[in-house]
């Protein structure tokens, strides 16, 4: 493991179950602890899976899941293919267990395989965090808590604070603004924040800035603090297309479903986190990649012409296609997971395919692990994570899923069918979404509300669960935070309480004579 400083520590008494894999030769190693199982009884298939994963890990293989051809000397039979796909479908991919340069999950070497209660995941730092990224929403009301937090981190905690370069361009935090060219309202607001501005200017030279789309933050940030609403956390997720440092989100927005912390006593709360006293929710993300029709044709032509080259050149060429870093050491981090020739993006909430400005219905085909499932005829389709199940998907009628559940939620948008209900599929499957050949129009696709682009006929979108979750720090614990957000943010199951039978009996017994007369009249009427 590289030099990083953050871990997830598990409770001293985690909920664990020992599998018969202890008797399987070679079923040892750290990797086996990351395999999920959904029951306490393990059959021959489970033991075979554990043994194969352990053997692959001990042999230094890069993959943690067996693939076709592993069983019969590199030749995959139909039986092995079916077994491999069933394994991928039943188990979510084991999450990448290092978060930024300073955090990772602490391994428990006492168990060969364990089923851990997600609520027992807690944060620990095996190296003191030194760099913190502070992200704030674009709102003047956030300036005061932002400056207070940055000032405290720099002066009291001696941390290196990173901020967006756009923060330095904020007119409310600059003294060289030509106020005569601004509106009267802006001049009043600018004067109101005079004290905040002076405190920020004293810290300005100590801050490190970055620009989205230009600077790569991979392995540079130990800790993230978000000031704003849910969109601020989504933006932080988008900045890190691989491992994400632990994220602490303060509520300064409108809804605040993903921001459990309050700014009233941020010093105490941040100190507790820096000391490792915090629970974590690992919010899974979706890895999405668009495959264009023209790009596939060019890729096929490249591989065909490559067959005419000497073997050594062909081997080098395919190595570069399969590993983008081999051909370009400065490539973007998002391309590391991409299929050969294509780039991918990780989303925290959802990927949405819709009909855009077209007046026609969308006609979208859905494939699951290569098998055709159904077609969507309606306004579009939402593929979301459990975290995104309380966002757009909830508005479209989907169920709300706790973020610790390994799943992918597929929700149609206004389907022209009375029987098309949202479905939940295992997190380990791969979805392929394409425009039906007989569709009257193309579609639009967006990722967490960003990067909107067109999906044409012949193009398709691949979606699966990424191994890089977002480690979101809990204010209390996984369960309490989520249900508090449901109650406070969405007013879930709010209803006037029904009176109990004793209260009704008391009302009847203590009723007036007029009420009793009404009962007698009802009896006569019934007779």
C-alpha positions as CSV (number, residue, x, y, z in Angstrom):
1,X,0.0,0.0,0.0
2,X,1.3,3.4,-0.9
3,X,2.2,6.0,1.7
4,X,-1.2,7.3,2.8
5,X,-2.7,8.0,6.1
6,X,-6.4,7.1,6.3
7,X,-8.1,3.9,7.2
8,X,-11.5,2.5,8.1
9,X,-11.2,0.8,11.4
10,X,-13.7,-1.9,12.2
11,X,-15.3,-2.3,15.6
12,X,-13.5,-4.5,18.1
13,X,-16.4,-7.0,17.9
14,X,-17.5,-6.9,14.3
15,X,-20.4,-9.2,13.2
16,X,-18.4,-11.9,11.5
17,X,-19.1,-15.4,10.3
18,X,-16.4,-17.9,9.5
19,X,-16.8,-19.8,6.3
20,X,-15.7,-23.4,5.4
21,X,-13.1,-21.6,3.2
22,X,-10.7,-22.1,6.2
23,X,-10.4,-25.7,5.1
24,X,-9.8,-24.8,1.5
25,X,-6.1,-24.9,0.5
26,X,-4.9,-21.5,-0.5
27,X,-8.0,-19.7,0.7
28,X,-6.1,-17.1,2.6
29,X,-5.0,-13.5,2.1
30,X,-6.4,-10.1,2.5
31,X,-8.4,-10.1,-0.7
32,X,-10.8,-12.8,0.5
33,X,-12.0,-10.5,3.3
34,X,-13.4,-8.1,0.8
35,X,-15.8,-10.6,-0.8
36,X,-19.4,-10.1,0.1
37,X,-21.7,-13.0,0.8
38,X,-25.4,-12.7,1.5
39,X,-26.0,-15.8,3.6
40,X,-24.4,-17.7,6.5
41,X,-24.2,-21.1,4.7
42,X,-21.6,-21.7,2.1
43,X,-21.9,-24.4,-0.5
44,X,-19.4,-25.9,-2.9
45,X,-19.7,-23.0,-5.3
46,X,-18.8,-20.5,-2.6
47,X,-15.8,-22.5,-1.5
48,X,-14.7,-22.7,-5.1
49,X,-15.1,-19.0,-5.6
50,X,-13.1,-18.2,-2.4
51,X,-10.3,-20.6,-3.4
52,X,-10.1,-19.1,-6.9
53,X,-10.1,-15.5,-5.8
54,X,-7.4,-16.3,-3.2
55,X,-5.3,-18.2,-5.8
56,X,-5.5,-15.3,-8.2
57,X,-4.6,-12.8,-5.5
58,X,-1.6,-14.9,-4.4
59,X,-0.4,-15.2,-8.0
60,X,-0.3,-11.4,-8.2
61,X,-3.3,-11.0,-10.6
62,X,-4.7,-7.6,-10.9
63,X,-8.3,-8.7,-10.8
64,X,-10.2,-9.7,-7.7
65,X,-12.9,-11.7,-9.5
66,X,-12.5,-14.8,-11.5
67,X,-13.1,-14.6,-15.2
68,X,-13.9,-17.1,-17.9
69,X,-11.0,-19.4,-18.8
70,X,-9.6,-19.5,-15.2
71,X,-10.7,-23.1,-14.6
72,X,-9.7,-25.0,-17.7
73,X,-6.2,-23.9,-18.6
74,X,-7.3,-20.6,-20.2
75,X,-10.2,-22.2,-22.2
76,X,-13.7,-21.1,-21.0
77,X,-16.5,-23.7,-21.3
78,X,-20.2,-22.8,-21.4
79,X,-20.6,-24.0,-17.9
80,X,-17.7,-21.9,-16.7
81,X,-19.1,-18.8,-18.5
82,X,-22.5,-19.3,-16.8
83,X,-20.8,-19.8,-13.4
84,X,-18.7,-16.6,-13.9
85,X,-21.6,-14.4,-14.9
86,X,-23.7,-15.7,-11.9
87,X,-20.8,-14.8,-9.6
88,X,-20.6,-11.3,-11.0
89,X,-24.3,-10.9,-10.7
90,X,-24.6,-12.0,-7.1
91,X,-21.7,-10.1,-5.7
92,X,-20.9,-6.4,-5.9
93,X,-17.3,-5.6,-6.9
94,X,-15.1,-5.3,-3.9
95,X,-14.7,-1.5,-3.3
96,X,-11.2,0.0,-3.6
97,X,-10.1,0.2,0.0
98,X,-7.8,3.2,-0.1
99,X,-9.3,6.6,0.0
100,X,-6.9,9.4,-1.1
101,X,-3.3,9.4,0.1
102,X,-4.2,9.1,3.7
103,X,-7.0,6.6,4.2
104,X,-7.9,3.0,3.8
105,X,-9.8,0.1,5.4
106,X,-8.1,-1.7,8.2
107,X,-7.7,-5.4,7.5
108,X,-8.7,-8.0,10.0
109,X,-6.2,-10.8,9.7
110,X,-7.9,-13.0,12.3
111,X,-10.6,-14.1,9.9
112,X,-10.2,-15.8,6.5
113,X,-13.5,-14.4,5.4
114,X,-16.0,-12.2,7.2
115,X,-19.3,-10.6,6.8
116,X,-19.0,-7.2,8.3
117,X,-21.9,-5.0,9.5
118,X,-21.5,-1.8,7.5
119,X,-22.4,0.2,10.6
120,X,-19.1,-1.0,12.2
121,X,-17.0,0.9,9.6
122,X,-15.2,3.7,11.3
123,X,-12.5,6.1,10.3
124,X,-8.9,6.1,11.5
125,X,-5.8,7.9,10.3
126,X,-2.6,5.9,10.1
127,X,-0.8,9.1,9.2
128,X,-1.8,12.6,10.3
129,X,-3.7,14.3,7.5
130,X,-1.9,17.4,6.3
131,X,-3.9,18.7,3.3
132,X,-7.6,19.6,3.3
133,X,-9.8,20.6,0.4
134,X,-12.5,23.1,1.3
135,X,-15.3,23.4,-1.3
136,X,-18.1,25.9,-0.9
137,X,-21.2,26.7,-2.8
138,X,-21.5,30.0,-4.7
139,X,-23.5,31.9,-2.1
140,X,-22.7,35.0,-0.1
141,X,-24.2,33.5,3.0
142,X,-21.5,30.8,3.0
143,X,-18.6,33.4,3.1
144,X,-18.5,33.8,6.8
145,X,-18.4,30.1,7.8
146,X,-16.0,29.5,5.0
147,X,-13.5,32.1,6.2
148,X,-13.9,31.0,9.8
149,X,-13.2,27.3,8.8
150,X,-10.2,28.1,6.7
151,X,-8.8,30.5,9.3
152,X,-9.1,27.8,12.0
153,X,-7.6,25.1,9.8
154,X,-4.6,27.2,8.9
155,X,-3.9,28.8,12.3
156,X,-5.0,26.2,14.8
157,X,-4.5,22.9,12.9
158,X,-1.5,24.0,10.7
159,X,-3.0,22.3,7.7
160,X,-2.5,23.1,4.0
161,X,-5.8,24.3,2.7
162,X,-6.8,23.9,-1.0
163,X,-9.6,26.0,-2.5
164,X,-10.9,26.6,-6.0
165,X,-9.2,29.3,-8.0
166,X,-12.6,30.8,-8.5
167,X,-12.8,31.6,-4.8
168,X,-9.9,34.2,-5.2
169,X,-11.9,35.8,-8.0
170,X,-15.0,36.3,-5.8
171,X,-15.7,40.1,-5.9
172,X,-16.9,40.0,-2.3
173,X,-13.5,38.8,-1.2
174,X,-11.5,41.3,-3.2
175,X,-10.6,44.9,-2.4
176,X,-9.7,45.9,-6.0
177,X,-13.3,45.9,-7.2
178,X,-14.5,49.0,-9.1
179,X,-17.6,49.7,-7.0
180,X,-18.8,52.6,-9.2
181,X,-19.5,50.0,-11.9
182,X,-21.5,47.8,-9.7
183,X,-25.2,48.0,-8.6
184,X,-26.3,49.7,-5.4
185,X,-27.3,46.4,-4.0
186,X,-23.9,44.9,-4.6
187,X,-22.2,47.9,-3.0
188,X,-24.2,47.4,0.2
189,X,-23.4,43.6,0.3
190,X,-19.7,44.4,-0.4
191,X,-19.6,46.8,2.5
192,X,-21.4,44.3,4.8
193,X,-18.7,41.7,4.3
194,X,-15.8,44.1,5.0
195,X,-14.7,42.3,8.1
196,X,-14.9,38.9,6.5
197,X,-13.0,40.1,3.5
198,X,-10.1,41.5,5.6
199,X,-9.8,38.2,7.4
200,X,-9.7,36.3,4.2
201,X,-7.1,38.6,2.6
202,X,-4.8,37.9,5.5
203,X,-5.0,34.2,4.7
204,X,-4.9,34.4,0.9
205,X,-1.2,33.9,0.4
206,X,-1.3,30.7,2.5
207,X,-3.9,29.0,0.3
208,X,-3.3,26.5,-2.5
209,X,-5.6,26.8,-5.5
210,X,-6.7,24.4,-8.3
211,X,-8.9,24.7,-11.3
212,X,-11.4,22.0,-12.3
213,X,-10.5,20.4,-15.6
214,X,-6.9,21.6,-15.4
215,X,-5.4,20.3,-12.2
216,X,-5.4,16.6,-11.1
217,X,-6.0,16.2,-7.4
218,X,-5.3,12.5,-7.2
219,X,-3.2,11.6,-4.1
220,X,-2.8,15.3,-3.2
221,X,-5.7,15.7,-0.8
222,X,-6.1,13.9,2.6
223,X,-9.5,15.3,3.7
224,X,-12.4,17.1,2.1
225,X,-14.8,19.6,3.7
226,X,-17.9,20.7,1.9
227,X,-19.9,23.8,2.7
228,X,-23.2,23.9,1.0
229,X,-25.9,21.5,-0.2
230,X,-26.1,18.1,-1.9
231,X,-24.7,19.6,-5.1
232,X,-21.5,20.5,-3.4
233,X,-20.9,16.9,-2.4
234,X,-21.7,15.8,-6.0
235,X,-19.1,18.3,-7.2
236,X,-16.5,16.9,-4.8
237,X,-17.2,13.4,-6.1
238,X,-16.8,14.6,-9.7
239,X,-13.4,16.0,-8.9
240,X,-12.0,12.6,-7.9
241,X,-12.5,10.0,-10.6
242,X,-10.6,7.3,-8.7
243,X,-10.0,7.1,-4.9
244,X,-11.8,9.8,-2.9
245,X,-10.6,11.2,0.4
246,X,-13.0,11.1,3.3
247,X,-15.7,13.8,2.9
248,X,-17.2,15.8,5.7
249,X,-20.3,17.8,4.5
250,X,-21.8,20.7,6.4
251,X,-25.4,21.8,5.8
252,X,-25.5,25.3,4.3
253,X,-27.8,24.6,1.4
254,X,-31.5,24.1,0.8
255,X,-32.3,20.4,1.1
256,X,-29.2,19.0,2.8
257,X,-30.0,15.3,2.4
258,X,-26.3,14.4,2.1
259,X,-24.9,17.0,4.5
260,X,-25.4,15.8,8.1
261,X,-23.2,18.3,9.9
262,X,-24.1,21.7,11.3
263,X,-21.7,24.7,11.3
264,X,-22.5,25.8,14.9
265,X,-19.6,24.0,16.5
266,X,-17.5,23.0,13.6
267,X,-14.2,23.1,15.6
268,X,-15.3,20.3,17.9
269,X,-16.7,18.2,15.0
270,X,-13.7,18.6,12.7
271,X,-11.4,17.8,15.6
272,X,-13.3,14.6,16.3
273,X,-12.9,13.6,12.7
274,X,-9.2,14.4,12.6
275,X,-8.7,12.3,15.7
276,X,-10.5,9.4,14.0
277,X,-13.7,9.4,16.0
278,X,-16.3,9.1,13.2
279,X,-18.4,6.5,11.4
280,X,-18.3,6.2,7.6
281,X,-20.9,5.5,4.9
282,X,-19.3,4.1,1.7
283,X,-21.5,5.6,-1.0
284,X,-21.1,3.5,-4.2
285,X,-20.7,5.2,-7.6
286,X,-21.5,4.1,-11.1
287,X,-18.9,3.8,-13.8
288,X,-20.3,5.0,-17.1
289,X,-18.8,4.9,-20.5
290,X,-20.2,5.9,-23.9
291,X,-19.2,3.8,-26.9
292,X,-19.7,5.6,-30.2
293,X,-20.5,3.8,-33.4
294,X,-17.7,5.5,-35.4
295,X,-15.1,5.0,-32.7
296,X,-15.9,1.2,-32.6
297,X,-15.4,1.1,-36.4
298,X,-12.0,2.9,-36.1
299,X,-11.0,0.6,-33.3
300,X,-11.8,-2.5,-35.4
301,X,-9.8,-1.1,-38.3
302,X,-6.8,-0.4,-36.0
303,X,-6.9,-4.0,-34.7
304,X,-7.3,-5.4,-38.2
305,X,-4.3,-3.5,-39.5
306,X,-2.3,-4.4,-36.4
307,X,-2.4,-8.0,-37.4
308,X,0.0,-7.2,-40.3
309,X,2.6,-6.0,-37.8
310,X,5.3,-8.1,-36.2
311,X,4.3,-10.0,-33.0
312,X,6.3,-7.7,-30.8
313,X,4.7,-4.6,-32.2
314,X,1.2,-6.1,-31.9
315,X,1.8,-7.0,-28.3
316,X,3.0,-3.5,-27.6
317,X,0.0,-2.0,-29.4
318,X,-2.6,-4.1,-27.5
319,X,-0.8,-3.3,-24.2
320,X,-1.3,0.4,-24.9
321,X,-5.0,-0.1,-25.7
322,X,-5.7,-2.1,-22.6
323,X,-3.6,0.2,-20.4
324,X,-4.0,3.9,-21.2
325,X,-1.1,4.7,-18.8
326,X,1.3,2.7,-21.0
327,X,0.8,5.1,-23.9
328,X,0.3,8.3,-22.0
329,X,1.6,8.8,-18.4
330,X,-0.3,12.1,-18.2
331,X,-3.7,10.7,-19.1
332,X,-6.7,11.6,-17.0
333,X,-7.5,9.4,-14.0
334,X,-10.9,8.6,-15.4
335,X,-9.5,6.7,-18.3
336,X,-7.8,4.1,-16.1
337,X,-11.1,2.1,-15.8
338,X,-12.2,2.6,-19.3
339,X,-12.6,0.0,-22.0
340,X,-10.0,0.1,-24.7
341,X,-10.4,3.2,-26.7
342,X,-13.1,4.8,-24.5
343,X,-13.2,7.0,-21.5
344,X,-15.4,6.6,-18.4
345,X,-16.9,8.8,-15.8
346,X,-18.0,8.1,-12.2
347,X,-21.3,9.4,-10.9
348,X,-22.6,9.5,-7.3
349,X,-26.3,10.0,-7.9
350,X,-27.5,8.9,-11.4
351,X,-27.0,8.8,-15.1
352,X,-30.1,9.9,-17.0
353,X,-31.1,9.1,-20.6
354,X,-34.0,11.3,-21.8
355,X,-35.7,12.4,-25.1
356,X,-34.4,16.0,-24.8
357,X,-36.3,18.5,-26.9
358,X,-37.8,15.9,-29.2
359,X,-41.6,15.6,-29.1
360,X,-41.4,11.8,-29.7
361,X,-41.1,9.0,-27.1
362,X,-37.7,7.7,-26.2
363,X,-37.2,4.1,-27.3
364,X,-34.4,2.7,-25.3
365,X,-33.2,-0.9,-25.2
366,X,-31.8,-2.3,-21.9
367,X,-29.3,-5.2,-21.7
368,X,-28.1,-6.8,-18.5
369,X,-24.8,-8.7,-18.7
370,X,-25.4,-9.0,-22.4
371,X,-29.0,-10.3,-22.2
372,X,-31.8,-8.2,-23.6
373,X,-34.2,-7.3,-20.8
374,X,-36.7,-4.8,-22.1
375,X,-37.3,-1.5,-24.0
376,X,-38.3,1.8,-22.4
377,X,-41.0,3.8,-24.3
378,X,-41.4,7.0,-22.4
379,X,-39.6,10.2,-21.5
380,X,-36.4,8.3,-20.5
381,X,-34.6,6.2,-18.0
382,X,-32.8,6.8,-14.7
383,X,-30.0,4.5,-13.6
384,X,-29.0,5.4,-10.1
385,X,-27.0,4.4,-7.1
386,X,-28.6,3.8,-3.6
387,X,-27.5,7.3,-2.8
388,X,-29.3,8.6,-5.9
389,X,-32.5,6.7,-5.0
390,X,-33.6,9.7,-2.9
391,X,-33.0,12.2,-5.7
392,X,-34.4,12.1,-9.3
393,X,-35.4,8.4,-8.9
394,X,-37.6,9.1,-5.9
395,X,-39.4,11.9,-7.8
396,X,-40.0,9.3,-10.6
397,X,-41.7,6.8,-8.2
398,X,-38.7,4.6,-7.2
399,X,-38.1,3.1,-3.8
400,X,-35.6,4.7,-1.5
401,X,-32.5,2.4,-0.8
402,X,-30.1,2.8,2.0
403,X,-26.6,3.7,0.7
404,X,-25.0,0.6,2.2
405,X,-27.1,-1.7,0.1
406,X,-25.1,-3.0,-2.9
407,X,-27.5,-2.4,-5.8
408,X,-28.3,-0.5,-9.0
409,X,-31.7,1.1,-9.4
410,X,-33.4,1.3,-12.8
411,X,-36.3,3.7,-13.0
412,X,-38.3,4.6,-16.1
413,X,-39.3,8.3,-16.6
414,X,-43.1,8.6,-17.4
415,X,-43.2,5.2,-19.2
416,X,-46.1,4.8,-21.7
417,X,-47.1,1.6,-19.9
418,X,-49.1,0.9,-16.7
419,X,-47.0,-2.1,-15.7
420,X,-43.4,-0.8,-15.9
421,X,-42.3,-0.5,-12.3
422,X,-38.8,0.5,-11.1
423,X,-36.5,-2.4,-10.5
424,X,-33.4,-3.1,-8.4
425,X,-30.6,-5.2,-9.8
426,X,-27.4,-6.5,-8.1
427,X,-24.5,-4.1,-8.0
428,X,-22.2,-6.5,-9.8
429,X,-24.1,-6.5,-13.1
430,X,-23.2,-4.5,-16.2
431,X,-26.0,-2.6,-17.9
432,X,-25.9,-1.8,-21.6
433,X,-28.3,1.0,-22.8
434,X,-28.8,1.8,-26.4
435,X,-31.2,3.6,-28.7
436,X,-33.6,1.2,-30.4
437,X,-33.0,0.8,-34.1
438,X,-36.6,1.8,-34.9
439,X,-36.6,4.8,-32.5
440,X,-37.9,8.0,-34.1
441,X,-35.3,10.2,-32.4
442,X,-32.0,10.2,-30.6
443,X,-31.6,10.7,-26.8
444,X,-29.7,12.9,-24.4
445,X,-27.5,11.5,-21.6
446,X,-26.3,13.4,-18.5
447,X,-24.1,12.3,-15.5
448,X,-25.1,13.7,-12.1
449,X,-26.7,16.6,-14.0
450,X,-23.5,17.4,-15.9
451,X,-21.8,16.6,-19.2
452,X,-25.0,16.5,-21.2
453,X,-24.5,15.0,-24.6
454,X,-26.3,13.2,-27.4
455,X,-26.7,9.5,-27.7
456,X,-27.2,8.6,-31.4
457,X,-28.3,5.4,-33.2
458,X,-25.6,2.8,-32.9
459,X,-24.1,4.3,-29.8
460,X,-24.5,2.6,-26.4
461,X,-23.8,3.3,-22.8
462,X,-22.3,0.9,-20.3
463,X,-23.0,1.3,-16.6
464,X,-21.7,-0.8,-13.7
465,X,-20.7,-0.2,-10.1
466,X,-17.3,1.4,-9.6
467,X,-14.7,0.1,-7.1
468,X,-14.2,3.7,-5.9
469,X,-16.9,4.7,-3.5
470,X,-17.3,8.1,-1.7
471,X,-16.4,7.7,2.0
472,X,-19.0,10.0,3.5
473,X,-18.4,10.9,7.2
474,X,-21.4,10.4,9.5
475,X,-22.5,12.9,12.1
476,X,-24.0,10.0,14.2
477,X,-24.0,6.7,12.4
478,X,-25.2,5.2,9.1
479,X,-28.7,4.4,10.2
480,X,-29.4,7.5,12.2
481,X,-28.1,9.9,9.6
482,X,-30.1,8.4,6.8
483,X,-33.4,8.3,8.6
484,X,-32.9,11.8,10.0
485,X,-32.4,13.0,6.4
486,X,-35.6,11.2,5.3
487,X,-37.6,12.8,8.2
488,X,-36.1,16.3,8.0
489,X,-35.4,16.6,4.3
490,X,-38.3,14.7,2.7
491,X,-40.8,14.6,5.6
492,X,-41.0,10.8,5.1
493,X,-44.2,9.2,6.4
494,X,-45.5,12.4,8.0
495,X,-49.2,11.9,9.0
496,X,-51.6,13.0,11.7
497,X,-51.5,10.3,14.4
498,X,-54.6,8.1,14.6
499,X,-56.3,8.0,18.0
500,X,-56.2,4.8,20.0
501,X,-59.3,2.9,20.9
502,X,-59.2,4.0,24.6
503,X,-59.4,7.6,23.5
504,X,-62.4,6.9,21.3
505,X,-64.0,4.9,24.2
506,X,-63.4,7.9,26.5
507,X,-64.9,10.3,24.0
508,X,-68.0,8.1,23.7
509,X,-68.4,7.6,27.4
510,X,-68.0,11.2,28.2
511,X,-70.2,12.4,25.3
512,X,-73.2,14.6,25.8
513,X,-76.8,13.4,25.8
514,X,-77.2,14.8,22.3
515,X,-74.5,12.4,21.1
516,X,-76.3,9.4,22.8
517,X,-79.6,10.5,21.2
518,X,-77.9,10.4,17.8
519,X,-76.7,6.8,18.4
520,X,-80.3,5.8,19.3
521,X,-81.6,7.5,16.2
522,X,-79.1,5.6,14.1
523,X,-80.3,2.3,15.6
524,X,-83.9,3.1,14.8
525,X,-83.0,4.2,11.3
526,X,-81.1,0.9,10.7
527,X,-84.1,-1.1,12.0
